[in-house]
Amino acid sequence: MRRIALLLEYDGTDFAGLQSQAEQRTVQDTLEEAVRRFTGERRRMAFAGRTDAGVHATGQVATLDTETAYSAATCRDALNHFLPGDVAVHRAAEVAPDFDPRRHAVSRRYRYRIEDGRGRAPLGRRQAWQVAHPLDDAAMAEAARLLPSAPTDWAAFCGPVPADYSTVRSLERCEVRRCGAYRVEVTMEASGFLPHQVRRTVGALERVGTGRTSPADFAGLVGGPPGSVGPAAPPQGLTLAEVRYAPGAIEWDESARPRDGQARRRERD
């Protein structure tokens, strides 16, 4: 048995989330069906982190266990041959048999995109939260800098979790920057996030940007009652941008690019 790590990109618009669900189209089920069509094996895949319905990824990491002898590059190319247009495998690498994409992750970086201060923009509606009013990105950036980086109970920013689930996390980074006349991006990085934590944080930052909440009042939300920060920003602006691991955990082939199924067919023949 060999374990192959896969670097994934997907448009989450037409998925009911990452995790397998009965009678729903999910990223996991789509990938596992591609694996079955390629190798004939039925395998459960593991992922670095879950994403909700409508949430995208450019840096999701998954692992595939296989008894085949195909190279990692061939696995990448063959899966792309069988995958639909809204999912792609960008890189692949053989990893240690005990490598776990979730437990071994050092940090996860999310990016949230807001388009502000203009009318409807149909081409961006699947990739950004479009708000008609211009945002005070300087006030939002000030509020983000006030968030603690030490281990903190983030229950106020969390969606529903089991009673015995720890809501303490260390936020390594929260930055707000304007990337254009009509675009603001929020970047958050941590070893792990609670359900809806990023989207609830962005929702609260948007209220700072409109002047409804001051940066100091925003910082004061930390430590509040569970689930008290809301509403969450909509899912379409959120992207899992990168998952980081210790050096050497995954040795991606940096020269590799996705190709069609030709290499897979040559190797099989």
N, C-alpha and C positions, 0 to 999 in steps of 0.2 A: 504494500500500500504506500503510495506517495501522496504528498500534500503540495498543492499548487496554490500560491497566492495570486489573486487577480485584482488589478486596479480598475475600478468601474466608474463610468459616467452614465447618468440617466436623467431623463426629463420626467419628473414625478407627476406631471399633470394628469395623466390617464391611468395612474396606478392608485390602488387603495392603500398604499403604504409599502414598506419593504417586506414586512413579515408575512409569511404564508397565512391566508385566510380562506375559509371555505367559500366557494362560488364567487370569489373576488379576484380581480387581476392584480397581482403583486409582483414586485421585483424578484423576490425569492423564487416564486413558482415559475416565473418566466425563465430565469437562469437555470433552474433545475431541469426544466423541460428541454432547454438547449443542450445541457449535459447529457441527458438521456438520449437525445437524437444523435449526438456525436459519438458517445462511448458505448451506449446500450446499458449503462449503469444508472441505477436510481440511488442518488446520494443526497443527503441533507447538507446544505451549505451553511457555513458560519460567516458572520459579518462583524465589522468593527463597531457598528452602531446602527440602531433602528432609525428610520426616517418615516414620518407620518405621510398620509395621503397628501399629494400635491407638492411635497418637498423634493428638491433635486439633489444631485450629488455630482461632483467632479473628482472626488478623492475617496470614495468608498472603497474599502478593502474587504474582500471575501476570500474564503479558502474552499478549495475543491479537493476531495480525496478520491483517488483513482488507482486502479490496478493496471491501467494501460501503460504502455512504454512511450507514449507520445511526449515530445519535448514541450516545455512550457510555452514556447513561441507557437507551436502547432496548436496547443490547446486554445491559446488566445485567438488565433486566426479562425479555427474551426467554430468556436463559440460565436464569434462575430458573424460567421456565415449563417448560423441558425437563429441568431437573436433578431428581434424586431428593431426598427429604426430608432426607438427611444431609449435603447440600452446599448452600451458598447463596453468592451474590454480593451483598455488602452495598453496595459502591460501585464505580464505574467512572470512568475519566478517560482522555482521549486524552493520550499522552505523546510525547516525541521519538522519531523512528524508531530511534535507536540506544540508547534506554533499555534497560538490562539489569537485571531485578529482583534478580539475584544479585550481579553484580559492582558495581553501584552502591549496594548497601545499606551504610549506615553502621554499623548494629548490628542485632542480633536479640535479642529478649527472650523467654525461655521461663519459664513458670510450672509448678511441679510441686505437686500437691495431695495431701496425706496426711490420711486420717481415722484418728484414733488413739483408743485407750482405751475403745472400746465394742464391743458385739457386731456381728454382721453387719448391714449396712445395704444391702439390695438396690438401692434407688434410686440409691445413689452408686457402685456397684461399677464402672460404666463410665467414671467421671470421676475416680476417686481410687484411690490405693493404700490399702487398708484394713488396718491393723495392729491387733491386739487389745490390745497393751500401750500404756499412755500414754508419750509421748515427753517427754524433757527438752528443750524447745525453746530454753531459755536456753543450754544447753551446745551445741546445734546452731548457734545464732546466733554464739556465740563461735568455734566452729570455722570457720564460714564467713568470719568477719572475718579469719582468719589466712591465707587464700589470697592469693597474690601478684596484684597488678594489672599489674605490668610484663610484657613479653613473656617467656613461660615455656614450656618444653617440657612438654606435658601428655600425653605418650605413656602414662604410667601409667594415665590415666583414659580411654584411647581403645580403641575396638574395632579390629579388623584393618583396616589400610590398606596401600596399595602401598609397596614398599621406599623409593621416592624421594619419598614424600609428607611434607611438612613438618608436624610436630606442635607447632610453636610458635604460640601464640595469646596474646592479651592479654585477660584477664578483667576487664571493666569493673565488674561488680557481681555479688555473690553474697550474698543476704540470706535469713534465715529469720525468719518471724514467725508467731505464733499468731493465727488469725483467728476462733477460737471455741473452745468447750469441747472439741470433738472434731476440730479442723481445724488443720493446720499447712501453711503454704505456703512453698516455696523459689522464689525468683526469681533467675534468672541472665541476664546480658546481656553480650554481646561482639560484636565485629565478625564473628566466625565461630566455630563450634564444631566439634570433631572428632566422628566417629561415636560415639554412645553416651556422649559426655562428660558431658552433663547427667544422664543416668540413673545413670551410675556415681558421679557426685558425690553425688547424692541417696541412693543406696544406702549410701555410706560415711557420710553424715550421719545416716542412720537408725541406724546402729550406734553413733554418738556419742550419739544420743538415748536409746538403751537402756542406755548405760553400758559397752558392750563395747569401745569405743574412746574414748580421751581426745581433747579438742580438739587437744592438742599432737601426739599420734600421727597424728591425721587430717591435720594440716598437713604432717607428715613423709612422707606418701604421695607428695607432689609430687616429681618427679624419680626415682621408682622405675622398675623395669623396665617395658617396654611391656606394657600390658594387665594390670598387676598389681593394680589396684584393681577389686574386684568382690565380689559379683555386682552387676549393674545393677538399679536399681529397675524395676518392671514398667512397661510403656508407657502404661497407661490413665490414669495420673496426670499425664501430660505434655501441655502445650498450647503451641504456638507462638503467643504472645500479641500480638507486635507486631514489625514490621520498620520500621526508621527509615531515612529518606533525607535528603539535603541539602535545605534549603528550596527550594521551587519545582520539585523534580524531579517530583512528582505533585501536581496540584491537584484533590483530591477535592471533589465536590459535597457539602458537609456537610448540605444540606437533603434530599438524596436518600434515599429508603427503598425497599427491595425491593417490587415490585408484581407483579401477575400479568401475563399476556401481552397485556392489552388495548392498552397503549401501542404495543407492537410491531406488533399487527395494524392499528391506526389508521395508523401511519406507513407501513407497507407498502402499505396501500390508497391 
